[in-house]
Structure formats: C-alpha cells, structure tokens
Amino acid sequence: MMLHPSYTDLLEVVNSDAEQGDAPIVNSRYSIVMATAKRARQIIAGSQPLVPSRGKKALSIAVEELNESKIHIVGDEA
C-alpha cells in the first residue's frame, strides 16, 4: 500500500516552516510516523478532526491534517 501523500511530500510540508538556512524541523520518516500516530490516538480518544473526516480512519485523518498544515511537528522529537 502506498501512502498518499508520500513521506517526501510530508517532509517538505513539515519543513516548509523552517527559516531559510536553518536545519530542517524533521529529518526522518520515523518522526512523521510518530507524529501522525500520536495525532491518530488523539482523534481516537475524542479530539475533533481538523479536516473533513467522513468515513476515514484516524490515521488517514492525521496524515491529511499534517499534509494540510493543520497540525505541526515541534522539533524532531514528535
């Protein structure tokens, strides 16, 4: 199964907030996985999705939220 958007696309979105010349906010796929898993757990626990979620699974919602910059990863320790 392919992840859409791709990890590369998600890394670009997350790191788009970094100032020119600064180190990227996130350097690894692991950070993306951990951040989206954490957000998915929040959604399962009752947090309101920040994107339309009709019929979608929590992890898909979390990935979409990250891709649309609705959530942000703080540092490389998401």
C-alpha positions as CSV (number, residue, x, y, z in Angstrom):
1,M,0.0,0.0,0.0
2,M,1.3,3.4,-0.9
3,L,1.0,6.4,1.4
4,H,-0.6,9.4,-0.3
5,P,0.9,11.9,0.1
6,S,4.3,10.4,0.2
7,Y,6.8,10.7,3.0
8,T,8.8,13.0,0.9
9,D,5.8,15.3,0.3
10,L,5.0,15.3,4.1
11,L,8.7,16.1,4.9
12,E,8.5,19.1,2.6
13,V,5.3,20.3,4.1
14,V,6.6,20.0,7.7
15,N,9.9,21.6,6.9
16,S,8.3,24.5,4.9
17,D,8.1,26.4,8.2
18,A,11.9,26.3,8.7
19,E,13.7,29.6,8.1
20,Q,16.0,29.7,5.0
21,G,19.3,28.3,6.0
22,D,18.1,26.7,9.2
23,A,18.2,23.0,9.8
24,P,15.0,21.1,8.8
25,I,12.4,20.7,11.5
26,V,12.1,17.0,10.7
27,N,14.8,14.8,9.2
28,S,13.3,11.3,9.2
29,R,10.3,9.3,8.2
30,Y,10.2,8.0,11.8
31,S,9.3,11.5,13.0
32,I,6.5,11.6,10.5
33,V,5.2,8.2,11.6
34,M,5.4,9.0,15.3
35,A,3.7,12.4,14.9
36,T,0.8,11.0,12.8
37,A,0.4,8.0,15.1
38,K,0.2,10.4,18.1
39,R,-2.4,12.5,16.4
40,A,-4.4,9.5,15.4
41,R,-4.5,8.4,19.0
42,Q,-5.8,11.8,20.0
43,I,-8.6,11.6,17.4
44,I,-9.5,8.1,18.6
45,A,-9.6,9.5,22.2
46,G,-12.1,12.1,21.1
47,S,-10.2,15.1,19.6
48,Q,-12.1,16.8,16.8
49,P,-10.6,16.2,13.4
50,L,-9.3,19.4,11.7
51,V,-10.2,18.2,8.2
52,P,-13.4,16.7,6.9
53,S,-13.3,13.1,8.2
54,R,-16.5,11.4,7.0
55,G,-15.8,7.7,7.0
56,K,-12.0,8.0,7.2
57,K,-9.8,6.2,9.7
58,A,-8.0,8.2,12.3
59,L,-4.5,7.7,10.8
60,S,-5.7,8.9,7.4
61,I,-7.2,12.0,9.1
62,A,-3.9,12.6,10.9
63,V,-1.9,12.3,7.6
64,E,-4.3,14.7,5.9
65,E,-4.1,17.2,8.8
66,L,-0.3,17.1,8.6
67,N,-0.3,17.5,4.8
68,E,-2.7,20.5,5.0
69,S,-0.5,22.1,7.8
70,K,-3.4,21.9,10.2
71,I,-1.0,20.3,12.8
72,H,2.7,20.9,13.2
73,I,5.6,18.9,14.5
74,V,7.7,20.7,17.1
75,G,11.3,19.7,16.7
76,D,12.5,16.3,15.7
77,E,11.0,14.6,18.7
78,A,7.4,14.4,17.7
